[in-house]
Amino acid sequence: MATATHHFPASFLWGTATAGYQVEGQSVNTDFWDWEQGAGHIAAGHTSGRACDWWEGGRWREDFDRAAADGHSAHRLSVEWSRIEPEPGRWDAAALDQYRQMVRGLRARGLTPLVTLHHFVNPRWLAERGGWENPEVVPAFERYVRHVAAALKDDVDLWATINEPNVYMYQGWVNGVFPPGRRDMFAAMRVAATLLRAHAAAYRALHEIQPRAQVGLPIHFRPIQPAQPGFVLDRWVARTQFNLFSALFLEAIGTGRLRQVLRPALAVPEARGTQDYLGLNYYTADVARFDLTIPQELFGRRSFPPGADVDDAGVYASYPPGFFEALEWLHRFKLPIYVTENGIGDEADRLRPRYLLTPLRQLWRAVNFNWDVRGYFHWSLVDNFEWERGWTHRFGLYAVDTATLVRTPRPSAGLYAAVCRSRALSSETVARYAPELLETLFPG
Ligand code: IFM
């Protein structure tokens, strides 16, 4: 084993990511709040409740203190449309001011904010008007974005328009586990086009209000391999699933055309070129096998790469080569890259140290190839409400007791702090937190 330190550039951003609904609590004026009340919608009947109490109790302050004390230099958060526009055309100045305090709170602690404008949740009034199935959402979203940009433009330059539009369309319109709970692939494709149009309108509005804005559309990227690379049908399902999930939105931003299943592509010319950076949310990889019995899965049965560590909920598997593959694929688009999310749901912190260190090594390789990767945001700072899995799936560097709201650092918080403070990955850190990785990460 070698003793060594892998350094990152001084300007590289080190942070964590959160989303409004998942941490703020009491987001009572939203479609997801109503959805939570439905029987069987959320694991174990959990509800978001006070979540991490960032909104009413202002506990973002103590969590931002933790991030700063741990040496983080950035944080990604999202603003909730329902708070800013609680009724159509009524703008809540106090809510905008609270978000202003939050981003200023980050700046005051030396952290660069990255602000997401839509993260899976809608105001109730919007859902009642047909939500993302009604094309009127595009001008409505643009109006909302203009209000946020005008309020935060002095403090925020890095923006994400719509988080993981590929996950949102599948969860809401194919798997039916997010509101509106539909299972209709063709409706999903129409929603995808609307999301893209809204993103494009937001992109232009942000640049008009703030010419220096850096705007992206974070994509949940899942590399996928054929189970038997020599079998043409396995290769076909792997490619089809990749094209219709990971590649869908980025390809459309390049071509102005959105692929569909069994139908001609939808024209979205206004989306062309509407990205300043690529946002990568990476968690897991898949292996796909052709299976004629599952047309709803596009004939592809997915499993995890053999031998990969699988997280608590059995939904994400650690597969570090997939992270490098994702960066390599994005590098071709010739734009700066931010890793806008990466993490694992692991309450006991059994896998997280390994899961953190192995992608960071891949990240260092990419940076050393001079690929323009500018920052890494770990998901997440604190445990938070994990959508249909409620509180059963915990991603925080800090554990949160939902009854007392007390935060407790997991060992990984110390690990990540060591990386952030030194802006480096050293054999010493690996020896301390995951000695089993020393020979792999620092051979010699
Ligand atoms: O918690 C989610 C987040 O809202 C979007 N990306 C994936 C995370 C973990 O599942």
Residues whose N, C-alpha, C, O or C-beta is under 5 A from the ligand:
A	BS01	IFM	A19
